Amino acid sequence: MKSFSILGTGWLGLALAKKLKKDYYVKVSIRDLKKEKFMVSEGLYPYLLDEENLENLDSLLESDYIFINFPPRKSKNYISFLDKIYSNIKSKDQKIIFISSTSIYPDKEGIYDENSILSESNSSLVYKAEKLVKSQTDVIFRCSGLMGYDRVAGKYFAGKTLDCEDSKINYIHRDDLIEAVKFVIEKNINGVFNLCSKFHPTKKEIYLHNAKKYGFDKPIFENKKDYPNRIIDGSKIERLGFRYKYQNPLDYL
């Protein structure tokens, strides 16, 4: 059985681990030893790993597949942490998948694909991270806003007043991201890919839709302001045969 290491086992990483454990020996990183028993009960193999605890890093990196997903905001020194991880990768026969973000693109009106011009001024941490890992990474997924399950667009803004009714959204359902990971492994595909649903409803459309669907207070849209609409084009991976299950965020479950 091949091995699969997931570095960063939060909301996304744990869901991925559960999907893969039937077919792989799945190693997962944990930041708190209190989670060890739970991970073992799920049929996973946990290793303590954070910026101060690197003694298990080599064991985690001994895998056929390595999935790296550490949100920048949860690290004290994100770039340094990534550098330590990548400096310890010794084999060139592993497939490495890195989770990045579409925040790397400019906050300006336009449609953005993988060939769009990048600048450090857009999202400095994401830009620096991609620059650091690109030469050693087989697949970089630039993800739009991750949604699905307990993450419901608009719920956080229930009853609040907003001025962004015409702003279009860029979302990706967690299930589609997981399927994209499986797809690039099964098809042995490498490259940089945006992950984003095809349709981009406005915030007003999706927030009010979800308020009615899930029974929370509607946000109040007043004092409309014009915000630049950044549209993320996630079709590159589709041209290789991948199909999004959720084309429209209004259909997310």
PAGU-43449 format. One record per residue (C-alpha): residue number from 1; chain; x, y negated, z. Coordinates in Angstrom, 2 decimals, padded with zeros to 5 digits, m for minus. Example, Ala and Ser with C-alpha at 12.3 -4.5 7.8 and 13.67 -1.06 7.14 Angstrom:
BEGIN
+-----+---+---------+---------+---------+
!   k ! c !      px !      py !      pz !
+-----+---+---------+---------+---------+
!   1 ! A !  012.30 !  004.50 !  007.80 !
!   2 ! A !  013.67 !  001.06 !  007.14 !
+-----+---+---------+---------+---------+
//
This chain:
BEGIN
+-----+---+---------+---------+---------+
!   k ! c !      px !      py !      pz !
+-----+---+---------+---------+---------+
!   1 ! A !  000.00 !  000.00 !  000.00 !
!   2 ! A !  001.32 ! m003.42 ! m000.94 !
!   3 ! A !  001.69 ! m006.10 !  001.69 !
!   4 ! A !  000.17 ! m009.58 !  001.73 !
!   5 ! A !  001.27 ! m012.31 !  004.13 !
!   6 ! A ! m000.98 ! m015.24 !  004.94 !
!   7 ! A !  000.81 ! m018.18 !  006.50 !
!   8 ! A ! m001.92 ! m020.36 !  007.92 !
!   9 ! A ! m004.88 ! m018.24 !  009.03 !
!  10 ! A ! m007.58 ! m020.77 !  009.71 !
!  11 ! A ! m010.99 ! m021.20 !  008.11 !
!  12 ! A ! m009.70 ! m020.26 !  004.66 !
!  13 ! A ! m006.84 ! m017.92 !  005.53 !
!  14 ! A ! m008.89 ! m015.68 !  007.80 !
!  15 ! A ! m011.65 ! m015.32 !  005.22 !
!  16 ! A ! m009.04 ! m014.39 !  002.61 !
!  17 ! A ! m007.46 ! m011.87 !  004.97 !
!  18 ! A ! m010.80 ! m010.15 !  005.55 !
!  19 ! A ! m011.34 ! m009.86 !  001.80 !
!  20 ! A ! m007.91 ! m008.35 !  001.19 !
!  21 ! A ! m007.48 ! m005.96 !  004.12 !
!  22 ! A ! m009.05 ! m003.00 !  002.32 !
!  23 ! A ! m006.42 ! m003.13 ! m000.41 !
!  24 ! A ! m003.36 ! m004.61 !  001.33 !
!  25 ! A ! m001.41 ! m004.41 !  004.54 !
!  26 ! A ! m002.25 ! m007.95 !  005.61 !
!  27 ! A !  000.09 ! m009.90 !  007.86 !
!  28 ! A ! m001.23 ! m013.15 !  009.29 !
!  29 ! A !  000.39 ! m016.02 !  011.15 !
!  30 ! A ! m001.18 ! m017.25 !  014.38 !
!  31 ! A ! m000.36 ! m020.37 !  016.41 !
!  32 ! A ! m001.78 ! m019.00 !  019.66 !
!  33 ! A ! m001.16 ! m015.54 !  021.14 !
!  34 ! A ! m004.74 ! m015.60 !  022.44 !
!  35 ! A ! m005.80 ! m014.81 !  018.86 !
!  36 ! A ! m003.62 ! m011.71 !  018.64 !
!  37 ! A ! m006.20 ! m009.27 !  020.01 !
!  38 ! A ! m008.91 ! m010.62 !  017.71 !
!  39 ! A ! m006.72 ! m010.33 !  014.62 !
!  40 ! A ! m005.80 ! m006.74 !  015.49 !
!  41 ! A ! m009.49 ! m005.93 !  015.97 !
!  42 ! A ! m010.06 ! m007.21 !  012.43 !
!  43 ! A ! m007.48 ! m004.78 !  011.04 !
!  44 ! A ! m004.84 ! m007.46 !  010.53 !
!  45 ! A ! m001.22 ! m007.70 !  011.69 !
!  46 ! A ! m000.60 ! m010.98 !  013.53 !
!  47 ! A !  002.70 ! m012.80 !  014.02 !
!  48 ! A !  003.22 ! m015.95 !  016.07 !
!  49 ! A !  004.43 ! m018.78 !  013.84 !
!  50 ! A !  004.55 ! m022.54 !  014.17 !
!  51 ! A !  007.15 ! m025.28 !  013.92 !
!  52 ! A !  008.70 ! m024.36 !  017.27 !
!  53 ! A !  008.36 ! m020.57 !  016.91 !
!  54 ! A !  010.13 ! m019.23 !  013.84 !
!  55 ! A !  011.46 ! m015.92 !  015.12 !
!  56 ! A !  008.77 ! m013.97 !  013.23 !
!  57 ! A !  009.23 ! m015.85 !  009.98 !
!  58 ! A !  011.46 ! m013.26 !  008.30 !
!  59 ! A !  008.99 ! m010.48 !  009.11 !
!  60 ! A !  006.13 ! m012.50 !  007.66 !
!  61 ! A !  008.09 ! m013.22 !  004.50 !
!  62 ! A !  008.77 ! m009.53 !  003.87 !
!  63 ! A !  005.73 ! m009.03 !  001.68 !
!  64 ! A !  004.79 ! m008.48 ! m001.94 !
!  65 ! A !  002.53 ! m011.54 ! m001.83 !
!  66 ! A !  002.85 ! m014.69 !  000.26 !
!  67 ! A !  000.01 ! m017.18 !  000.65 !
!  68 ! A !  001.00 ! m020.50 !  002.22 !
!  69 ! A ! m001.75 ! m022.75 !  003.53 !
!  70 ! A ! m000.76 ! m025.17 !  006.28 !
!  71 ! A ! m002.86 ! m028.37 !  006.25 !
!  72 ! A ! m000.43 ! m031.31 !  006.44 !
!  73 ! A ! m002.39 ! m033.08 !  009.18 !
!  74 ! A ! m001.93 ! m030.13 !  011.56 !
!  75 ! A !  001.87 ! m030.18 !  011.39 !
!  76 ! A !  004.18 ! m032.52 !  013.30 !
!  77 ! A !  006.64 ! m032.52 !  010.42 !
!  78 ! A !  004.96 ! m030.85 !  007.46 !
!  79 ! A !  007.81 ! m031.17 !  004.96 !
!  80 ! A !  010.43 ! m029.91 !  007.40 !
!  81 ! A !  008.22 ! m026.93 !  008.28 !
!  82 ! A !  007.76 ! m026.03 !  004.61 !
!  83 ! A !  011.48 ! m026.40 !  004.01 !
!  84 ! A !  012.24 ! m023.91 !  006.78 !
!  85 ! A !  009.75 ! m021.44 !  005.34 !
!  86 ! A !  011.03 ! m021.66 !  001.79 !
!  87 ! A !  014.67 ! m021.58 !  002.90 !
!  88 ! A !  014.01 ! m018.14 !  004.38 !
!  89 ! A !  012.43 ! m016.65 !  001.25 !
!  90 ! A !  015.08 ! m014.29 ! m000.07 !
!  91 ! A !  013.39 ! m012.15 ! m002.72 !
!  92 ! A !  012.50 ! m013.33 ! m006.21 !
!  93 ! A !  010.18 ! m010.35 ! m006.73 !
!  94 ! A !  007.45 ! m011.74 ! m004.47 !
!  95 ! A !  004.46 ! m013.68 ! m005.74 !
!  96 ! A !  004.07 ! m016.91 ! m003.80 !
!  97 ! A !  000.82 ! m018.87 ! m003.77 !
!  98 ! A !  000.76 ! m022.37 ! m002.29 !
!  99 ! A ! m002.35 ! m024.32 ! m001.39 !
! 100 ! A ! m002.11 ! m027.99 ! m002.33 !
! 101 ! A ! m004.74 ! m030.69 ! m002.74 !
! 102 ! A ! m006.28 ! m032.81 ! m005.47 !
! 103 ! A ! m005.51 ! m035.79 ! m003.24 !
! 104 ! A ! m002.22 ! m035.78 ! m005.14 !
! 105 ! A ! m004.02 ! m037.61 ! m007.98 !
! 106 ! A ! m004.46 ! m041.41 ! m008.02 !
! 107 ! A ! m007.42 ! m042.95 ! m006.24 !
! 108 ! A ! m008.51 ! m044.59 ! m009.47 !
! 109 ! A ! m011.37 ! m044.15 ! m011.91 !
! 110 ! A ! m010.69 ! m041.31 ! m014.32 !
! 111 ! A ! m010.67 ! m037.61 ! m015.10 !
! 112 ! A ! m007.67 ! m035.74 ! m013.73 !
! 113 ! A ! m006.21 ! m032.46 ! m014.93 !
! 114 ! A ! m002.93 ! m030.69 ! m014.26 !
! 115 ! A ! m001.09 ! m032.87 ! m016.80 !
! 116 ! A ! m002.09 ! m036.16 ! m015.19 !
! 117 ! A !  000.77 ! m038.43 ! m014.15 !
! 118 ! A !  001.61 ! m038.16 ! m010.46 !
! 119 ! A !  003.13 ! m040.67 ! m008.11 !
! 120 ! A !  004.34 ! m040.40 ! m004.53 !
! 121 ! A !  002.20 ! m043.41 ! m003.69 !
! 122 ! A ! m001.01 ! m041.39 ! m004.18 !
! 123 ! A ! m000.62 ! m038.90 ! m001.32 !
! 124 ! A !  002.94 ! m038.94 ! m000.09 !
! 125 ! A !  002.90 ! m035.71 !  001.93 !
! 126 ! A !  001.18 ! m033.67 ! m000.78 !
! 127 ! A !  003.47 ! m035.08 ! m003.45 !
! 128 ! A !  006.62 ! m034.35 ! m001.43 !
! 129 ! A !  005.37 ! m030.87 ! m000.58 !
! 130 ! A !  004.77 ! m029.91 ! m004.21 !
! 131 ! A !  008.13 ! m031.35 ! m005.22 !
! 132 ! A !  009.81 ! m029.25 ! m002.53 !
! 133 ! A !  008.10 ! m025.94 ! m003.25 !
! 134 ! A !  007.49 ! m026.05 ! m007.00 !
! 135 ! A !  010.67 ! m024.27 ! m008.14 !
! 136 ! A !  010.06 ! m021.36 ! m005.75 !
! 137 ! A !  006.29 ! m021.05 ! m006.09 !
! 138 ! A !  004.46 ! m018.94 ! m008.67 !
! 139 ! A !  001.00 ! m020.45 ! m008.23 !
! 140 ! A !  000.02 ! m023.86 ! m006.88 !
! 141 ! A ! m003.68 ! m024.39 ! m006.32 !
! 142 ! A ! m004.70 ! m028.04 ! m006.08 !
! 143 ! A ! m007.97 ! m027.72 ! m004.23 !
! 144 ! A ! m010.85 ! m030.13 ! m004.14 !
! 145 ! A ! m012.87 ! m030.51 ! m000.94 !
! 146 ! A ! m013.37 ! m027.03 !  000.51 !
! 147 ! A ! m017.00 ! m026.24 !  001.26 !
! 148 ! A ! m019.31 ! m023.32 !  001.90 !
! 149 ! A ! m020.72 ! m021.41 !  004.87 !
! 150 ! A ! m020.56 ! m023.66 !  007.95 !
! 151 ! A ! m019.08 ! m026.54 !  005.97 !
! 152 ! A ! m022.12 ! m028.37 !  004.61 !
! 153 ! A ! m021.69 ! m031.59 !  002.67 !
! 154 ! A ! m023.43 ! m034.49 !  004.41 !
! 155 ! A ! m024.03 ! m032.82 !  007.77 !
! 156 ! A ! m021.30 ! m034.85 !  009.45 !
! 157 ! A ! m023.03 ! m038.02 !  008.25 !
! 158 ! A ! m026.51 ! m037.06 !  009.49 !
! 159 ! A ! m028.37 ! m040.24 !  010.43 !
! 160 ! A ! m025.39 ! m042.46 !  009.66 !
! 161 ! A ! m025.40 ! m045.47 !  007.33 !
! 162 ! A ! m023.30 ! m045.14 !  004.18 !
! 163 ! A ! m022.56 ! m047.44 !  001.25 !
! 164 ! A ! m021.26 ! m044.83 ! m001.26 !
! 165 ! A ! m024.41 ! m043.53 ! m002.91 !
! 166 ! A ! m022.98 ! m043.49 ! m006.45 !
! 167 ! A ! m019.64 ! m041.88 ! m005.57 !
! 168 ! A ! m019.24 ! m038.54 ! m007.30 !
! 169 ! A ! m017.88 ! m035.59 ! m005.33 !
! 170 ! A ! m015.25 ! m032.95 ! m006.12 !
! 171 ! A ! m015.80 ! m029.71 ! m004.22 !
! 172 ! A ! m014.74 ! m026.09 ! m004.41 !
! 173 ! A ! m016.55 ! m023.27 ! m002.63 !
! 174 ! A ! m014.38 ! m021.10 ! m000.39 !
! 175 ! A ! m015.54 ! m017.96 ! m002.19 !
! 176 ! A ! m014.32 ! m019.33 ! m005.51 !
! 177 ! A ! m010.91 ! m020.18 ! m004.07 !
! 178 ! A ! m010.57 ! m016.65 ! m002.70 !
! 179 ! A ! m011.60 ! m015.17 ! m006.03 !
! 180 ! A ! m009.06 ! m017.40 ! m007.78 !
! 181 ! A ! m006.33 ! m015.97 ! m005.53 !
! 182 ! A ! m007.38 ! m012.43 ! m006.42 !
! 183 ! A ! m007.60 ! m013.38 ! m010.10 !
! 184 ! A ! m004.03 ! m014.69 ! m010.42 !
! 185 ! A ! m002.73 ! m011.61 ! m008.63 !
! 186 ! A ! m004.67 ! m009.09 ! m010.71 !
! 187 ! A ! m003.84 ! m010.85 ! m013.99 !
! 188 ! A ! m000.26 ! m011.72 ! m012.93 !
! 189 ! A ! m000.80 ! m015.38 ! m013.79 !
! 190 ! A !  001.50 ! m018.21 ! m012.72 !
! 191 ! A !  001.14 ! m021.98 ! m012.91 !
! 192 ! A ! m000.48 ! m025.06 ! m011.39 !
! 193 ! A ! m004.27 ! m025.07 ! m011.29 !
! 194 ! A ! m006.94 ! m027.48 ! m010.11 !
! 195 ! A ! m009.80 ! m025.73 ! m008.36 !
! 196 ! A ! m013.05 ! m027.65 ! m008.60 !
! 197 ! A ! m016.64 ! m026.90 ! m009.47 !
! 198 ! A ! m017.73 ! m028.08 ! m012.91 !
! 199 ! A ! m020.50 ! m030.43 ! m011.80 !
! 200 ! A ! m020.00 ! m033.57 ! m009.74 !
! 201 ! A ! m023.23 ! m034.83 ! m008.13 !
! 202 ! A ! m023.17 ! m038.13 ! m006.28 !
! 203 ! A ! m022.83 ! m038.23 ! m002.52 !
! 204 ! A ! m026.40 ! m039.45 ! m002.25 !
! 205 ! A ! m027.68 ! m036.53 ! m004.32 !
! 206 ! A ! m025.87 ! m033.82 ! m002.41 !
! 207 ! A ! m026.21 ! m035.29 !  001.08 !
! 208 ! A ! m029.97 ! m035.76 !  000.75 !
! 209 ! A ! m030.33 ! m032.36 ! m000.93 !
! 210 ! A ! m028.52 ! m030.64 !  001.94 !
! 211 ! A ! m030.37 ! m032.61 !  004.62 !
! 212 ! A ! m033.64 ! m031.26 !  003.26 !
! 213 ! A ! m032.25 ! m027.76 !  002.70 !
! 214 ! A ! m030.65 ! m027.35 !  006.13 !
! 215 ! A ! m032.87 ! m029.58 !  008.23 !
! 216 ! A ! m030.52 ! m032.30 !  009.46 !
! 217 ! A ! m031.22 ! m036.05 !  009.50 !
! 218 ! A ! m030.74 ! m037.78 !  006.17 !
! 219 ! A ! m027.87 ! m040.22 !  005.88 !
! 220 ! A ! m029.04 ! m043.77 !  005.20 !
! 221 ! A ! m027.69 ! m045.32 !  002.02 !
! 222 ! A ! m027.54 ! m049.12 !  002.15 !
! 223 ! A ! m025.33 ! m051.99 !  000.97 !
! 224 ! A ! m024.12 ! m050.07 ! m002.04 !
! 225 ! A ! m020.48 ! m050.58 ! m002.95 !
! 226 ! A ! m018.63 ! m049.53 ! m006.07 !
! 227 ! A ! m015.97 ! m046.89 ! m005.49 !
! 228 ! A ! m013.69 ! m045.44 ! m008.18 !
! 229 ! A ! m014.98 ! m042.10 ! m009.42 !
! 230 ! A ! m012.14 ! m039.58 ! m009.60 !
! 231 ! A ! m013.33 ! m036.53 ! m011.49 !
! 232 ! A ! m011.22 ! m033.40 ! m011.05 !
! 233 ! A ! m011.12 ! m031.10 ! m014.07 !
! 234 ! A ! m010.89 ! m027.51 ! m012.85 !
! 235 ! A ! m011.30 ! m025.82 ! m016.23 !
! 236 ! A ! m007.68 ! m024.78 ! m016.92 !
! 237 ! A ! m008.03 ! m021.54 ! m014.97 !
! 238 ! A ! m011.32 ! m020.83 ! m016.75 !
! 239 ! A ! m009.53 ! m020.84 ! m020.09 !
! 240 ! A ! m007.54 ! m017.86 ! m018.79 !
! 241 ! A ! m010.70 ! m015.90 ! m018.02 !
! 242 ! A ! m011.65 ! m016.98 ! m014.51 !
! 243 ! A ! m015.29 ! m017.77 ! m013.82 !
! 244 ! A ! m016.51 ! m019.93 ! m010.95 !
! 245 ! A ! m019.41 ! m018.38 ! m009.06 !
! 246 ! A ! m020.53 ! m021.84 ! m007.96 !
! 247 ! A ! m020.53 ! m024.29 ! m010.87 !
! 248 ! A ! m022.63 ! m026.86 ! m009.00 !
! 249 ! A ! m022.13 ! m027.92 ! m005.35 !
! 250 ! A ! m025.92 ! m028.30 ! m005.09 !
! 251 ! A ! m026.06 ! m024.49 ! m005.26 !
! 252 ! A ! m023.50 ! m023.79 ! m002.52 !
! 253 ! A ! m024.55 ! m021.38 !  000.20 !
+-----+---+---------+---------+---------+
//
